[in-house]
Amino acid sequence: MKNLFSNFKGDLFGGITAGIVALPLALAFGVSSGLGPDAGLYGAIFISFFAALFGGTPTQISGPTAPMTAVSMVVIAGIVAANDGDVQKALPSILLIFLLAGLIQIILGFVGIGKYIRYIPYPVVSGFMTAIGVIILFTQLAPSFGYNPKEDSEYVNMFKAEAEKRILENILQDEAGEGILVLEDFRETITRAEKITPNDILRESQTLAAKEASGVLGSIKVFTRIVRNVNWLELSLALLTIFIIYGFKRITTKVPSTLVALVVVTGGAVALGLDYKPIREIPSGFPIPNFEIFQFFSLKAISPHIFTAIALAFLGAIDSLLTSVVADNMTKTKHSPNKELVGQGIGNSIAAVFGGLPGAGATIRTVVNINAGGKTKLSGMIAGIMLLVIMLGFSSVASKIPAAVLAGILVTVGIGVMDYKGIKAIPSLPRDIKIANIRLSSEVLIMIIVLVLSSLWDLVYAVGIGLVIASLMFMKKIGDLTAQRSDVKSLKEENWPDELGLTDALKEKVFIKHIKGPLFFGSTSDFQVLIKQIPDSASTIVIRMDRMQYMDQTGLYVLEDIIVDLKKQGKNVLFVDVLKQPLYMMERIRMIPQLIAKEHIFENFDDCLRWIKKHTDK
């Protein structure tokens, strides 16, 4: 407790400043997600407080972030659409997924996964972050122009037939679940269909219209409608917000330009009595736990979303630990990655119970906290308390914020989150692969694949595919390098200094193979050519392993097959200087001593040479 208050003044200023910076972003992310500004605010309050309290990075400020919101947006849109466009009906399922993501993060921390996050390839992260920026920019086109597909009656009417079809399908599905034989008696179906009102059809049509217009592809499809139905007041508010955010930074960076834009544009719009679209009203009072997520829990309900929860958990882990590295560099400290994951998981789990968006460590807010004097976890806790005070005391004021202002803020977030460092490096990266006679950079190819798939298809699958491709390319490169260093050459072409003791007569009867580097599934194909290159005159095969530090299961079985074939040909096989890990692998499958007797394993080549001279005919 003493250490917690050791830097009280600095932590107080850091936490208050970070909380103020977090306010507009929390509201914007909440609106963008589809759950409303209160969800973003709740997420910022609880994640900031509990991730700081239990986390492993003292100066980190956590809350909803652009990447986490982008993935959450997809989750929310899909579940809301499956629940007839009713957000309240879909909310328990949505929050349950967020809760699962938090619990998975806690498990990741306890099992020690934190230290492995750093092995995710940079091109995958770069493509993903740029895709996040693209998604935010495109999805904010409609709100920036004041366009809502649900309010475009001409567009909504295009989905009327599909809406009626969906409603009828739901009726038939309900009847099937109740055991009603529809084909034998249509009367019940007709009775239920007659209860459908025009408003029911309209709501379903609006849900389908909103779903079709969502995401990058959806925004592109309705772009002409967005431009044709532009609301000039909303567009002006969004553009003014963007202008102030970028313009105020040129004056000073001591005051958050995002907050300045929020206050100035909102204050001006209210003072002038402009007829703008406000954000959804933020509830006053302390957040109430949503226990429905436990009442409606079932494995059947969550099983389709398990992978999404895992993806959210890993994304939050990556996002947080990258921010932790930034904090370490600024404060010259060392964070605890696994403890940080536990803290983030606790924060996300509690936020989900109270209806908040999931989040992660936020780089900008963390930097602001450190620059303002924050040094201990108290600063993050104060940031959460600060947001709670604002919500309790000024929720009615915050509810008057124009939706276009938050859209403008998100446009700047989308521009800022893109990985310009990776984009600028594209022309200079080596072109190390060839596809259809075109030389390309494997790093650039991975980045573009992740970027395109994330933007146009699915964020979760895109990252998974990017990781698989990056891993395969890495293994191919390592295999090629291993093969280049471990050419299969006869003794006449290659001699190590300690091999000079062999006479010319022995050189014809002894074949030496030097294994340089790991023997794993990426390098075994080249190793398999060994048996084909051994001259018929060689009766003794020496395999030198002092530079083979590692052998995987594929390499183990390939080596076993080669030795079996050599034994069938009546050749002696000798091992020299087998290292600990390969020796353990070979002993586990009884390759030693069943195939290679222990007296045929030598600690150095001199001992092996003595055996050769003794047992090989001159």
VENCOR-V264092 format. One record per pair of residues at least 4 apart in sequence whose ideal C-beta (glycine too) atoms are under 7 Angstrom apart, sorted by the first residue. I is the first residue (numbers start at 1). J is the second residue. D is the distance in Angstrom with one decimal. If there is no record, write none. Layout:
BEGIN
I:J:D + I:J:D
END
This chain:
BEGIN
2:6:6.6 + 3:376:6.8 + 4:376:6.1 + 4:377:7.0 + 4:378:5.3 + 5:378:6.8 + 6:376:6.5 + 7:11:5.2 + 7:375:4.3 + 7:376:5.5 + 8:12:6.0 + 9:13:6.7 + 10:14:6.0 + 10:373:3.0 + 10:374:6.1 + 10:375:5.7 + 11:15:5.8 + 11:374:5.2 + 11:375:6.5 + 11:376:5.6 + 11:378:4.2 + 11:379:4.0 + 11:382:6.2 + 12:16:6.3 + 12:382:6.1 + 13:17:6.1 + 13:372:4.9 + 13:373:4.9 + 14:18:6.1 + 14:369:4.2 + 14:370:7.0 + 14:372:4.2 + 14:373:5.0 + 14:374:2.5 + 14:379:4.1 + 15:19:6.1 + 15:369:6.8 + 15:374:6.3 + 15:379:4.3 + 15:380:6.8 + 15:382:2.7 + 15:383:4.4 + 15:386:6.2 + 16:20:6.5 + 16:382:6.5 + 16:386:5.4 + 17:21:6.5 + 17:368:5.6 + 17:369:6.8 + 17:372:4.2 + 18:22:6.1 + 18:61:4.5 + 18:365:4.8 + 18:368:5.2 + 18:369:4.2 + 18:379:6.9 + 18:383:4.3 + 19:23:6.8 + 19:383:4.1 + 19:386:3.1 + 19:387:5.1 + 20:256:6.4 + 20:259:5.7 + 21:256:4.6 + 21:258:6.9 + 21:259:6.7 + 21:364:6.9 + 21:365:5.5 + 21:368:5.1 + 22:26:5.4 + 22:44:5.2 + 22:61:7.0 + 22:63:5.4 + 22:365:5.4 + 22:383:6.4 + 22:387:6.3 + 23:27:6.6 + 23:259:6.8 + 23:387:6.4 + 23:390:6.2 + 24:28:6.0 + 24:258:4.9 + 24:259:5.9 + 24:262:4.5 + 24:409:5.5 + 25:29:6.1 + 25:258:6.8 + 25:413:7.0 + 26:30:6.3 + 26:40:4.2 + 26:41:5.0 + 26:43:6.8 + 26:44:3.8 + 26:63:6.0 + 26:64:5.9 + 26:387:6.9 + 27:31:6.5 + 27:37:4.3 + 27:40:5.6 + 27:41:6.4 + 27:279:6.8 + 27:398:6.8 + 27:401:6.6 + 27:406:5.9 + 28:32:6.1 + 28:406:4.1 + 28:409:4.7 + 28:410:5.0 + 29:33:6.2 + 29:40:4.4 + 29:64:4.1 + 29:69:4.3 + 29:357:6.2 + 30:35:6.1 + 30:36:5.6 + 30:37:4.3 + 30:38:6.5 + 30:39:4.5 + 30:40:2.4 + 30:41:6.3 + 30:357:6.2 + 31:36:6.6 + 31:37:5.3 + 31:279:5.6 + 31:403:6.5 + 31:406:5.1 + 32:69:5.9 + 32:73:6.4 + 32:139:6.9 + 32:410:5.7 + 33:39:6.3 + 33:40:6.9 + 33:69:5.5 + 33:72:5.2 + 33:73:5.2 + 33:76:5.7 + 33:357:5.7 + 34:73:6.3 + 34:76:4.5 + 34:77:6.2 + 34:80:6.6 + 35:39:3.6 + 35:76:6.2 + 35:87:6.9 + 35:357:6.7 + 36:280:4.5 + 37:41:6.2 + 37:279:5.0 + 37:280:6.2 + 37:282:5.5 + 38:42:6.0 + 38:282:4.9 + 38:283:5.7 + 39:43:6.4 + 39:355:5.9 + 39:356:5.8 + 39:357:5.1 + 40:44:6.4 + 40:64:5.3 + 40:357:5.4 + 41:45:6.4 + 41:282:6.7 + 41:387:6.4 + 41:391:5.5 + 42:46:6.3 + 42:287:5.2 + 42:351:6.2 + 42:354:5.2 + 42:355:5.5 + 42:356:3.4 + 43:47:5.6 + 43:63:6.2 + 43:64:4.7 + 43:351:4.7 + 43:356:3.4 + 43:357:3.7 + 43:358:6.6 + 43:359:5.2 + 44:48:5.7 + 44:63:3.8 + 44:64:6.0 + 44:387:5.3 + 45:49:6.5 + 45:384:5.0 + 45:387:4.8 + 45:388:5.0 + 46:50:5.9 + 46:347:6.1 + 46:350:4.9 + 46:351:4.0 + 46:354:5.9 + 46:356:5.6 + 46:384:6.9 + 47:51:5.2 + 47:62:4.7 + 47:63:5.2 + 47:347:3.8 + 47:348:6.2 + 47:351:5.1 + 47:359:4.4 + 48:52:6.3 + 48:61:6.1 + 48:62:5.4 + 48:63:5.2 + 48:380:5.5 + 48:383:4.8 + 48:384:3.6 + 48:387:6.9 + 49:53:6.3 + 49:381:5.1 + 49:384:3.2 + 49:385:6.8 + 50:54:6.0 + 50:346:5.1 + 50:347:4.0 + 50:350:5.4 + 51:55:4.8 + 51:62:4.0 + 51:343:4.6 + 51:344:5.1 + 51:347:3.6 + 51:380:6.8 + 52:60:6.8 + 52:62:6.9 + 52:377:4.5 + 52:380:2.6 + 52:381:4.9 + 53:377:6.3 + 53:381:5.9 + 54:342:6.0 + 54:343:3.9 + 54:346:4.9 + 55:60:6.2 + 55:339:6.4 + 55:340:4.8 + 55:343:2.7 + 55:344:6.5 + 55:377:6.9 + 56:335:5.2 + 56:336:3.2 + 56:337:6.6 + 56:339:3.1 + 56:340:3.9 + 56:343:6.4 + 57:324:4.3 + 57:327:5.4 + 57:335:4.1 + 57:340:5.3 + 57:361:6.8 + 58:375:6.6 + 58:376:5.0 + 58:377:5.0 + 59:327:4.9 + 59:331:5.8 + 59:366:6.2 + 59:369:5.8 + 59:370:5.1 + 59:374:5.3 + 59:375:6.3 + 59:379:6.5 + 60:323:6.1 + 60:324:6.2 + 60:327:5.6 + 60:361:4.7 + 60:366:5.2 + 60:380:6.2 + 61:362:5.7 + 61:365:3.9 + 61:366:4.9 + 61:369:5.0 + 61:380:5.2 + 61:383:5.3 + 62:320:6.9 + 62:344:6.5 + 62:347:6.0 + 62:359:5.7 + 62:360:6.2 + 62:361:5.1 + 62:362:6.2 + 62:380:6.7 + 63:359:4.6 + 63:362:5.5 + 63:365:6.8 + 64:68:6.1 + 64:69:5.5 + 64:357:4.5 + 64:359:4.3 + 65:69:6.6 + 65:319:5.7 + 65:359:5.7 + 65:360:5.1 + 65:362:5.3 + 66:70:6.3 + 66:132:5.3 + 66:136:6.1 + 66:413:5.4 + 66:417:4.6 + 67:71:6.7 + 67:132:5.0 + 67:315:5.8 + 67:319:5.5 + 68:72:6.0 + 68:312:7.0 + 68:315:6.3 + 68:316:5.9 + 68:319:6.6 + 68:358:5.3 + 68:359:5.4 + 68:360:5.5 + 69:73:6.1 + 69:357:6.5 + 70:132:4.9 + 70:135:5.1 + 70:136:6.6 + 70:459:6.5 + 71:75:6.6 + 71:311:6.6 + 71:312:5.8 + 71:315:6.0 + 71:459:5.3 + 72:76:6.0 + 72:357:5.8 + 72:358:6.1 + 73:77:6.2 + 74:78:6.4 + 74:459:6.4 + 75:79:6.4 + 75:94:6.6 + 75:97:6.0 + 75:308:5.6 + 76:80:5.9 + 76:94:5.6 + 77:81:6.3 + 77:211:6.7 + 77:214:5.3 + 78:82:6.5 + 79:83:6.4 + 79:90:4.6 + 79:93:5.2 + 79:94:5.3 + 80:85:6.1 + 80:87:5.6 + 80:90:4.6 + 81:85:6.7 + 81:207:6.0 + 81:211:4.8 + 83:89:4.4 + 83:90:3.9 + 84:204:6.5 + 84:207:6.3 + 85:203:6.1 + 85:206:6.5 + 85:207:3.1 + 86:90:6.3 + 87:91:6.2 + 90:94:5.7 + 91:95:6.0 + 91:290:6.9 + 92:96:6.2 + 92:292:4.3 + 92:293:4.7 + 92:296:4.8 + 93:97:6.8 + 93:301:6.1 + 94:98:6.7 + 95:99:6.2 + 95:290:5.9 + 95:293:4.7 + 95:352:4.9 + 95:355:6.3 + 96:100:6.4 + 96:293:4.6 + 96:297:6.5 + 96:302:5.9 + 97:101:6.5 + 97:302:6.9 + 97:305:4.9 + 97:308:6.1 + 97:309:5.1 + 98:102:6.7 + 98:348:6.6 + 98:352:3.8 + 98:358:4.8 + 99:103:6.4 + 99:293:6.3 + 99:349:5.6 + 99:352:3.9 + 99:353:6.6 + 100:104:6.2 + 100:302:6.7 + 100:309:3.9 + 101:105:6.6 + 101:309:4.6 + 101:312:3.8 + 101:313:4.5 + 101:316:6.8 + 101:348:6.0 + 101:358:5.7 + 102:106:6.8 + 102:345:4.8 + 102:348:3.3 + 102:349:3.3 + 102:352:6.0 + 102:358:7.0 + 103:107:6.6 + 103:345:6.5 + 103:349:5.8 + 104:108:6.3 + 104:309:6.1 + 104:310:5.9 + 104:313:3.8 + 105:109:6.5 + 105:313:4.7 + 105:316:6.1 + 105:317:6.1 + 105:341:5.3 + 105:344:5.3 + 105:345:3.1 + 105:348:6.3 + 106:110:6.5 + 106:342:5.4 + 106:345:3.5 + 106:346:6.4 + 107:111:6.2 + 108:113:4.1 + 108:114:7.0 + 108:313:6.5 + 108:317:6.1 + 108:341:5.1 + 109:114:6.1 + 109:338:4.6 + 109:339:6.6 + 109:341:3.3 + 109:342:3.6 + 109:345:6.3 + 110:342:6.7 + 112:338:5.4 + 113:341:7.0 + 114:321:6.5 + 114:337:3.0 + 114:338:4.1 + 114:340:6.6 + 114:341:4.9 + 115:337:5.5 + 117:317:5.7 + 117:318:5.6 + 117:321:5.0 + 117:337:6.9 + 120:124:5.9 + 120:125:6.1 + 120:318:6.3 + 121:446:6.9 + 121:470:4.2 + 122:126:5.8 + 123:127:6.1 + 123:443:4.7 + 123:446:4.0 + 123:447:4.2 + 123:470:6.4 + 124:128:6.2 + 124:446:6.3 + 124:450:5.5 + 124:463:6.3 + 124:466:4.1 + 124:467:5.8 + 124:470:5.7 + 125:129:6.2 + 126:130:6.4 + 126:419:4.3 + 126:422:3.4 + 126:447:5.1 + 127:131:6.2 + 127:446:6.8 + 127:447:4.0 + 127:448:6.8 + 127:449:7.0 + 127:450:3.0 + 127:451:4.2 + 127:454:6.8 + 127:466:6.3 + 128:132:6.6 + 128:450:5.6 + 128:454:5.8 + 128:463:5.8 + 129:133:6.9 + 129:417:5.9 + 129:418:6.5 + 129:419:4.5 + 130:134:6.5 + 130:418:4.7 + 130:419:5.1 + 130:423:6.8 + 130:451:5.3 + 131:135:6.2 + 131:450:6.7 + 131:451:4.9 + 131:454:3.3 + 131:455:4.8 + 132:136:6.4 + 132:417:5.3 + 133:137:6.3 + 133:414:4.6 + 133:415:6.5 + 133:417:4.6 + 133:418:3.7 + 134:138:6.3 + 134:216:6.4 + 134:455:4.8 + 135:139:6.0 + 135:216:5.8 + 135:455:6.1 + 136:140:6.1 + 136:410:5.6 + 136:413:6.1 + 136:414:3.3 + 137:411:6.3 + 137:414:4.2 + 138:216:4.5 + 138:219:4.2 + 139:215:6.8 + 139:219:6.1 + 140:144:5.4 + 140:407:4.8 + 140:410:4.9 + 140:411:5.3 + 140:414:6.8 + 141:145:6.3 + 141:219:5.2 + 141:223:6.9 + 141:226:5.8 + 142:147:4.5 + 142:148:6.9 + 142:213:7.0 + 142:219:6.6 + 142:226:5.5 + 143:403:5.7 + 143:404:6.5 + 143:407:3.9 + 144:235:6.3 + 144:238:4.1 + 144:404:6.3 + 144:407:4.4 + 144:408:6.6 + 144:411:6.5 + 145:226:5.0 + 145:230:4.8 + 145:231:6.6 + 145:234:6.6 + 145:235:5.4 + 146:230:6.7 + 146:231:2.7 + 146:233:7.0 + 146:234:2.9 + 146:235:6.2 + 146:277:6.8 + 146:404:6.4 + 147:226:4.6 + 147:229:5.3 + 149:155:5.7 + 149:209:4.7 + 149:210:5.3 + 149:213:4.1 + 149:222:6.3 + 150:156:6.7 + 150:206:4.2 + 150:209:6.2 + 150:210:5.4 + 152:156:6.2 + 152:225:6.3 + 152:229:6.3 + 153:157:6.2 + 155:209:5.6 + 155:225:6.0 + 156:205:4.9 + 156:206:5.5 + 156:209:4.8 + 159:163:5.5 + 159:205:4.5 + 159:208:4.1 + 159:209:5.2 + 160:164:6.6 + 160:201:6.4 + 160:205:5.2 + 161:165:6.5 + 162:166:6.4 + 162:208:5.7 + 163:167:6.4 + 163:201:5.3 + 163:204:3.8 + 163:205:4.2 + 163:208:5.8 + 164:168:6.4 + 164:201:6.1 + 165:169:6.3 + 166:170:6.5 + 166:204:5.8 + 167:171:6.7 + 167:196:5.8 + 167:200:6.7 + 167:201:6.8 + 167:204:5.8 + 168:172:6.4 + 168:193:6.8 + 169:173:6.1 + 170:174:6.3 + 171:175:6.4 + 171:189:6.1 + 171:192:5.0 + 171:193:6.3 + 172:176:6.3 + 172:182:6.0 + 172:189:6.9 + 173:177:6.5 + 174:178:6.5 + 175:180:4.0 + 175:182:5.5 + 175:188:6.4 + 175:189:6.5 + 180:188:5.6 + 181:185:6.4 + 182:186:6.7 + 182:189:5.8 + 186:190:5.7 + 187:191:6.2 + 188:192:6.4 + 189:193:6.1 + 190:194:6.4 + 196:200:4.9 + 196:201:6.6 + 198:202:6.2 + 199:203:6.3 + 200:204:6.5 + 201:205:6.1 + 202:206:6.3 + 203:207:6.5 + 204:208:6.5 + 205:209:6.2 + 206:210:6.3 + 207:211:6.4 + 208:212:6.2 + 209:213:6.3 + 210:214:6.4 + 212:218:5.8 + 212:221:6.9 + 213:218:4.4 + 213:219:6.9 + 213:221:6.9 + 213:222:4.6 + 214:218:4.5 + 215:219:6.9 + 216:220:6.5 + 216:455:4.9 + 216:456:5.9 + 217:221:6.3 + 217:456:5.8 + 218:222:6.5 + 219:223:6.4 + 222:226:5.8 + 223:227:6.5 + 224:228:6.1 + 225:229:5.9 + 230:235:5.9 + 231:235:6.5 + 232:236:6.1 + 233:237:6.6 + 233:274:6.3 + 233:276:6.0 + 234:238:6.4 + 234:276:6.5 + 234:277:6.5 + 234:404:4.2 + 235:239:6.2 + 236:240:6.1 + 237:241:6.4 + 237:265:5.8 + 237:269:6.4 + 237:276:6.3 + 237:402:5.2 + 237:404:4.1 + 237:405:5.7 + 238:242:6.6 + 238:404:4.3 + 238:407:5.1 + 238:408:4.0 + 239:243:6.2 + 239:408:7.0 + 240:244:6.4 + 240:265:5.5 + 241:245:6.4 + 241:261:4.7 + 241:265:5.1 + 241:405:4.9 + 241:408:3.1 + 241:409:6.2 + 242:246:6.5 + 242:408:4.7 + 242:411:5.7 + 242:412:5.9 + 243:247:5.5 + 244:248:5.5 + 244:257:6.7 + 244:260:6.2 + 244:261:3.9 + 244:264:6.0 + 244:265:6.8 + 245:257:4.8 + 245:258:5.8 + 245:261:4.8 + 245:409:7.0 + 245:412:4.9 + 248:257:3.9 + 248:260:5.1 + 249:253:6.0 + 249:257:4.9 + 255:260:6.1 + 256:260:6.8 + 257:261:6.3 + 258:262:6.4 + 258:409:5.7 + 259:263:6.3 + 260:264:5.9 + 261:265:5.8 + 261:409:6.9 + 262:266:5.9 + 262:401:6.7 + 262:405:6.1 + 262:409:7.0 + 263:267:5.7 + 264:268:6.2 + 265:269:6.3 + 265:405:5.0 + 266:270:6.3 + 266:400:6.6 + 266:401:5.0 + 266:402:6.3 + 266:405:5.9 + 267:271:6.0 + 268:272:6.1 + 269:274:4.6 + 269:276:5.4 + 269:402:5.5 + 270:400:5.7 + 276:402:4.4 + 276:404:6.6 + 277:402:6.6 + 277:403:4.8 + 278:399:6.5 + 278:400:5.6 + 278:401:6.6 + 278:402:6.2 + 278:403:6.6 + 279:399:6.6 + 279:401:5.2 + 279:403:5.2 + 279:406:6.4 + 281:399:4.4 + 282:391:6.8 + 282:395:4.3 + 282:398:5.3 + 282:399:5.0 + 283:395:6.8 + 284:395:4.6 + 284:396:6.7 + 286:392:7.0 + 287:354:4.4 + 287:355:6.7 + 289:353:5.1 + 289:354:5.8 + 290:353:6.5 + 290:354:6.9 + 290:355:5.1 + 291:295:6.4 + 292:296:5.9 + 293:297:6.9 + 296:301:6.8 + 299:303:5.7 + 302:306:6.4 + 305:309:6.0 + 306:310:6.4 + 307:311:6.2 + 307:460:6.5 + 308:312:6.4 + 308:460:6.2 + 309:313:6.4 + 310:314:6.4 + 311:315:6.0 + 311:460:3.9 + 312:316:6.2 + 312:358:5.8 + 313:317:6.4 + 314:318:6.3 + 315:319:6.1 + 316:320:6.0 + 316:344:5.8 + 316:348:6.6 + 316:358:6.3 + 316:360:4.2 + 317:321:6.1 + 317:341:5.5 + 318:322:6.2 + 319:323:6.7 + 319:360:3.6 + 319:361:6.3 + 320:324:6.3 + 320:340:5.9 + 320:344:5.0 + 320:360:4.4 + 320:361:3.7 + 321:325:6.8 + 321:337:5.5 + 321:340:6.4 + 322:326:7.0 + 323:327:6.4 + 323:361:3.5 + 323:362:6.6 + 323:363:4.7 + 323:366:5.4 + 324:328:6.4 + 324:335:4.2 + 324:337:6.9 + 324:340:5.7 + 324:361:6.2 + 325:329:6.6 + 326:330:6.5 + 326:363:5.6 + 326:366:6.7 + 326:367:7.0 + 327:331:6.0 + 327:335:6.7 + 327:366:5.4 + 327:370:6.7 + 328:333:5.6 + 328:334:6.0 + 328:335:5.6 + 330:367:7.0 + 330:370:5.1 + 331:370:6.2 + 335:340:5.9 + 336:340:6.2 + 337:341:6.6 + 338:342:6.7 + 339:343:6.4 + 340:344:6.3 + 341:345:6.1 + 342:346:6.4 + 343:347:6.3 + 344:348:6.2 + 344:360:6.3 + 345:349:6.1 + 346:350:6.4 + 347:351:6.1 + 348:352:6.3 + 348:358:4.8 + 348:359:6.8 + 349:353:6.9 + 350:354:6.7 + 351:356:3.5 + 351:358:6.7 + 352:356:6.6 + 352:358:6.9 + 361:366:6.3 + 362:366:6.1 + 363:367:6.3 + 364:368:6.4 + 365:369:6.4 + 366:370:6.5 + 367:371:6.2 + 368:372:6.1 + 369:374:3.9 + 369:379:5.2 + 370:374:5.8 + 374:379:3.2 + 377:381:6.4 + 378:382:6.1 + 379:383:6.6 + 380:384:6.9 + 381:385:6.5 + 382:386:6.1 + 383:387:6.8 + 384:388:6.5 + 385:389:6.4 + 386:390:6.6 + 387:391:6.3 + 388:392:6.2 + 389:393:5.9 + 390:394:5.3 + 391:395:5.4 + 394:398:5.7 + 395:399:6.3 + 401:405:5.8 + 401:406:6.5 + 403:407:6.4 + 404:408:6.4 + 405:409:6.6 + 406:410:6.4 + 407:411:6.6 + 409:413:6.5 + 410:414:6.2 + 411:415:6.6 + 412:416:6.1 + 413:417:6.0 + 419:423:6.4 + 420:424:6.0 + 421:425:6.6 + 422:447:6.1 + 425:429:5.7 + 426:444:5.2 + 429:441:4.1 + 429:443:5.2 + 429:444:5.6 + 430:441:6.1 + 431:439:4.0 + 431:440:5.6 + 431:441:5.1 + 432:441:6.4 + 432:442:5.5 + 433:440:5.5 + 433:442:4.9 + 434:438:6.9 + 434:439:5.4 + 435:440:5.9 + 440:444:6.6 + 440:445:5.4 + 441:445:6.6 + 442:446:6.4 + 442:473:4.8 + 443:447:6.5 + 444:448:6.2 + 445:449:6.3 + 446:450:6.4 + 446:466:5.7 + 446:469:5.6 + 446:470:5.1 + 447:451:6.1 + 448:452:6.1 + 449:453:6.0 + 449:465:6.8 + 449:466:6.1 + 449:469:6.5 + 450:454:5.8 + 450:462:5.2 + 450:463:6.6 + 450:466:3.9 + 451:455:6.2 + 452:456:5.9 + 453:457:4.9 + 453:461:6.8 + 453:462:3.6 + 453:465:6.2 + 454:459:4.9 + 454:462:4.0 + 457:461:6.7 + 457:462:6.4 + 458:462:6.1 + 459:463:6.7 + 460:464:6.6 + 461:465:6.0 + 462:466:6.2 + 463:467:6.3 + 464:468:6.5 + 465:469:6.3 + 466:470:6.0 + 467:471:6.1 + 468:472:6.3 + 469:473:6.2 + 470:474:6.2 + 471:475:6.3 + 472:476:6.3 + 473:477:6.5 + 474:478:6.3 + 475:479:6.0 + 475:522:3.9 + 476:480:6.4 + 476:522:6.5 + 477:481:6.3 + 478:482:6.1 + 478:522:5.3 + 479:483:6.3 + 479:522:3.3 + 479:523:4.4 + 480:484:6.4 + 481:485:6.4 + 482:486:5.7 + 482:517:4.2 + 482:518:6.6 + 482:523:4.0 + 483:523:6.0 + 483:526:3.8 + 485:516:4.5 + 485:517:5.8 + 486:514:6.7 + 486:515:5.9 + 486:516:4.4 + 486:517:6.2 + 488:513:6.5 + 488:529:6.1 + 488:530:5.2 + 488:533:5.1 + 489:493:4.3 + 489:494:4.4 + 490:511:6.6 + 490:535:6.7 + 491:495:6.8 + 491:507:5.2 + 491:510:6.4 + 491:511:6.6 + 491:512:5.2 + 492:507:6.4 + 495:499:5.0 + 495:500:6.2 + 498:605:4.6 + 498:606:6.5 + 499:512:6.6 + 499:605:6.5 + 501:609:5.4 + 502:506:4.6 + 502:507:5.4 + 502:510:6.4 + 502:609:7.0 + 505:618:5.5 + 506:510:5.3 + 506:612:6.5 + 506:616:6.3 + 508:537:5.1 + 509:537:6.2 + 509:538:5.9 + 509:539:5.1 + 509:540:6.3 + 509:616:5.7 + 510:538:6.3 + 510:540:5.0 + 510:542:6.4 + 510:612:6.1 + 511:534:5.1 + 511:535:6.7 + 511:538:3.9 + 511:541:5.2 + 512:542:4.6 + 512:544:6.6 + 513:530:5.9 + 513:541:7.0 + 513:543:4.9 + 513:544:6.9 + 514:544:5.0 + 515:519:6.1 + 515:543:6.6 + 515:544:6.8 + 515:545:5.6 + 515:547:6.6 + 515:548:4.3 + 516:547:4.7 + 517:547:6.7 + 517:548:6.9 + 518:523:6.9 + 518:548:6.7 + 518:549:6.2 + 518:550:4.1 + 518:551:6.8 + 519:523:6.2 + 519:524:6.7 + 519:527:6.4 + 519:548:5.7 + 519:551:4.7 + 519:555:3.5 + 519:559:6.7 + 520:550:6.8 + 520:552:4.3 + 520:554:6.4 + 520:555:5.1 + 521:552:6.1 + 521:554:3.7 + 521:555:6.9 + 523:527:6.2 + 524:528:6.2 + 524:554:5.6 + 524:555:5.5 + 524:558:4.3 + 527:558:6.3 + 528:558:6.1 + 529:533:6.0 + 530:534:6.8 + 530:562:6.2 + 531:562:5.4 + 531:565:5.5 + 531:566:6.7 + 534:538:5.5 + 534:541:6.6 + 538:571:7.0 + 539:571:5.8 + 539:572:6.5 + 539:616:6.8 + 540:571:6.8 + 540:572:4.5 + 540:574:6.6 + 540:612:6.0 + 540:616:5.8 + 541:566:5.8 + 541:571:5.5 + 541:572:6.8 + 541:573:5.0 + 542:574:4.9 + 542:576:6.2 + 542:608:6.2 + 543:573:6.9 + 543:575:5.6 + 544:576:4.6 + 544:577:6.6 + 544:605:7.0 + 545:575:6.1 + 545:576:6.6 + 545:577:5.9 + 545:578:4.9 + 545:579:6.4 + 545:582:6.2 + 546:576:6.9 + 546:577:3.6 + 546:579:7.0 + 548:579:6.5 + 548:582:5.9 + 549:579:5.9 + 549:581:6.9 + 550:581:5.7 + 551:555:4.5 + 551:556:5.6 + 551:581:6.7 + 551:582:4.3 + 551:585:5.3 + 552:556:7.0 + 553:557:6.5 + 554:558:6.3 + 555:559:6.2 + 556:560:6.4 + 556:585:5.1 + 556:586:6.8 + 556:589:6.8 + 557:561:6.4 + 558:562:6.6 + 559:563:6.4 + 560:564:6.4 + 560:591:5.4 + 560:595:6.8 + 561:565:6.5 + 562:566:6.3 + 563:567:6.2 + 563:573:5.4 + 563:595:5.2 + 563:596:6.8 + 564:568:6.6 + 564:595:6.9 + 565:569:6.8 + 566:571:4.6 + 566:573:5.4 + 567:573:6.9 + 567:595:6.9 + 573:596:6.2 + 573:600:6.9 + 574:600:5.1 + 574:602:6.7 + 574:608:5.7 + 575:596:6.0 + 575:600:6.6 + 575:601:4.6 + 576:602:5.0 + 576:604:6.9 + 576:605:5.4 + 576:608:5.0 + 577:603:6.2 + 577:604:6.3 + 578:582:5.7 + 578:583:4.6 + 578:601:6.0 + 579:583:6.6 + 580:584:6.3 + 581:585:6.6 + 582:586:6.3 + 583:587:6.2 + 584:588:6.4 + 586:591:4.3 + 586:592:4.7 + 587:592:5.2 + 590:594:4.8 + 591:595:4.9 + 591:596:6.5 + 592:596:5.1 + 592:598:6.7 + 592:601:6.9 + 593:597:5.2 + 593:598:5.2 + 596:600:5.4 + 596:601:6.4 + 602:607:4.3 + 602:608:4.1 + 603:607:6.2 + 605:609:5.9 + 606:610:6.8 + 607:611:6.8 + 608:612:6.4 + 609:613:6.4 + 610:614:6.3 + 611:615:5.9 + 612:616:5.1
END
